[in-house]
C-alpha cells in the first residue's frame, strides 16, 4: 500500500541536441534514418492494448519524396471504432481508481524512454513522415514531448494538493475525479508532441481516450504508441484508431459516454466537431468538455525604433522554419517605410542562402510541405498574389511537386492590408508584408488587431519600451502568446504556456496546469465532525 504524499519536483526542460557534424548523436540519428527509410513498416490499430489489423491499408509517404513508401497503416472501420470505445470504457474504472502517483509514474517513464531509448526512432519517424529537419524534429518530438510529460506530472502534484479551507468542526476536501465516459482526441499532423499531449494530459488525470491521429503523421504517432506501451500503459486506456475522421466522429459523437474532445487542428474542422457535439447534447450523460487549439494568422509588428537585422532574422525563422506549418508561424508583418529597404535587403540575402530538400541532407533549412492538398492550396495563394495588382512577390514563389512537395520561401508585399494572404491562414512558407508610413503606427495597431479572425501569437519589435508596452496594451486580445523582440514561434513547455483565443481556440494553455484542469470533474466532500441535533437557530429564541 502506498500512502506517501508525493510531489514530482519541478523538472528541467529537456536539453536540445545540436546534431553538429562529427558528433555521435548525429551518427546515431543518421543510422536510424537510413534504417527506417529502408523498411516498409506495417502499422496496426491498437485497441484494448492489442494490435488489430483490418486489411484496409493506406500508404505512408515521405512528403519530400512522395513515391517513397515508408509503411502502410490499417484503417479502422465501424467495427473497430466501436471496439475502441468499448475498450476505453472497460478500462475506465480501474484506471481512474489507480493511484495518481502510479499514473504519473507511467508518464514520467514515457518521457525517459523518449529522452533516451526512443529518441532517435521518434525523431527519425517525425523527420521522414512529417518532413521535419533534424532540429525541428528534435525540438518537437524529443524535447517538447518529454517536457509535456514531465511538467504535467509536476503540475498534477500541485493540483491534487490544492484543497479547500476547512472551518473548525468540519473537514472539506476536493476529490479530482476524471470525466465520466471517454475523451475523443483528434491530433494534427504538424507536432508529434501535440499528438502525445492531447492523449497524455487527460490520461494523467485518470481519463481514457480514443485517439484519431492525423494520417499524415501516422509513423511518429505509432512510435508514440510503442513508447506508451513500453512505459506500462494499461490495456484500453489509450486506443489508437487511424481512419476517416468523419466516420470516427460520427460514431463517437453519437455515443452517450462521450465526455470530452481534446482537439488541435484547423478552425474549420474544430467548428464542425463542436457543432456535431452540440447537436447531440441531450443524449450525453454529461456536458462534454470541448478543448480545441486551432489556426493562426500570426503577426510581426515592427516599430521604427526596431533593429532591421533582428527583425529580418525573426521573420525568416518565424515564417519559414518547418515550411511555415506551425500554427504560430509568422505569416503577416507590418514594417515601417523607413526600415523596409534594410529589412528587405537582409531578408533577401538570408533567403538566398536557404536550401530546400530532403530531411536526410542536414544542410537543408527547409523541407517539403505535408501533402499534395496542402501544396496545391499554398501554390494557389501564390498564383493569386502573382496575378493581383495589389500584391508583389518579392522573394520566392516557385513551387515544384515532381519529387516532393517543395515550396520556396515566399515573401509577398501587399498594397492592400486586407489582401487575402494577410487575413487567411495559408499554412505554408508564405509571408505577407504590409509597409506602413512611420507616422501611422497607431492606425497600424488597429489593422493588426482587426485584420484577422485569429488571435494565436504575435510579436512586437521596438527598442522604445513605451512603444512595446502601449502596443501590448492595445493588442491585448490579438494574441494568446505575445512576444517582445522575438519571433512568434517556439513556445517552450513550462515557460510559455501555449494557446490563443478568438478563432484560434479555447485557449486552455497546453503545457500548463490550466489544460489539466479541463480533464477533471471535481467532487467536494464536506464532513461535519459533530453534527447538530436541534433544528432551531439562535435568532429564533424569544426576546
Ligand atoms: P486539420 O483540421 O485538417 O486536421 C486535424 C485533425 O482533424 C486530423 O487528425 C484530421 O484527420 C481530423 N479531421 C479532419 N476532419 C475531421 C472530421 N470531419 N471529423 C473528425 N476529425 C477530422 O488540421 P491539420 O492540417 O492536421 O493541422 C493544421 C492546423 O492545425 C492548422 O490550422 C494549425 O494552425 C492548427 N494547429 C494549431 C495549433 C495550436 O496549438 N493552436 C497547433 C498545431 C496546429
Boltz pocket constraint, residues with backbone or C-beta under 6 A from the ligand:
constraints:
  - pocket:
      binder: B
      contacts: [[A, 186], [A, 187], [A, 188], [A, 189], [A, 190], [A, 191], [A, 194], [A, 212], [A, 213], [A, 214], [A, 215], [A, 243], [A, 244], [A, 245], [A, 246], [A, 247], [A, 249], [A, 264], [A, 265], [A, 266], [A, 267], [A, 269], [A, 270], [A, 272], [A, 273], [A, 293], [A, 294], [A, 295], [A, 296], [A, 326], [A, 327], [A, 328], [A, 425], [A, 427], [A, 456], [A, 498], [A, 499], [A, 500], [A, 504], [A, 505]]
      max_distance: 6.0
